[in-house]
Amino acid sequence: MTDDVSGTVRVDAWIWSVRLTKTRSTAATACRAGHVKVNGERAKPAQAVRAGDEVRLFHAGRERIVVVRRPVSKRVGAPVAAECYIDKSPPPPTPVEAAVVGIRDRGAGRPTKRERREIETLRGR
């Protein structure tokens, strides 16, 4: 649980340290892809974050909104990580809501007319 002496730390390192992503390279890739915003601005991996900054991360199909309480540069355990941010994320979708989205096999092409009608009835249209 090492705090950076200047009170700031790289955003990709912080996201990884507080266990929002599994690896630091995943966090850096998310930054480069535009899936990370710090205080509403798109963040590069080396951008510094400090206490009070709002970090938005779109990862694993859901958006996480967290406010930095303590910048840490080393990966910490889950109980300590939970103390390093304030989670303001919307609740994850229920399994019923997640199942409504139809997932087609890769290479299956466009849905047929019959399949499209079944999809529309599932969506309630």
Order of alpha helices (4+ residues) and beta strands (2+ residues): beta-alpha-alpha-beta-beta-beta-beta-beta-alpha-beta-alpha-alpha
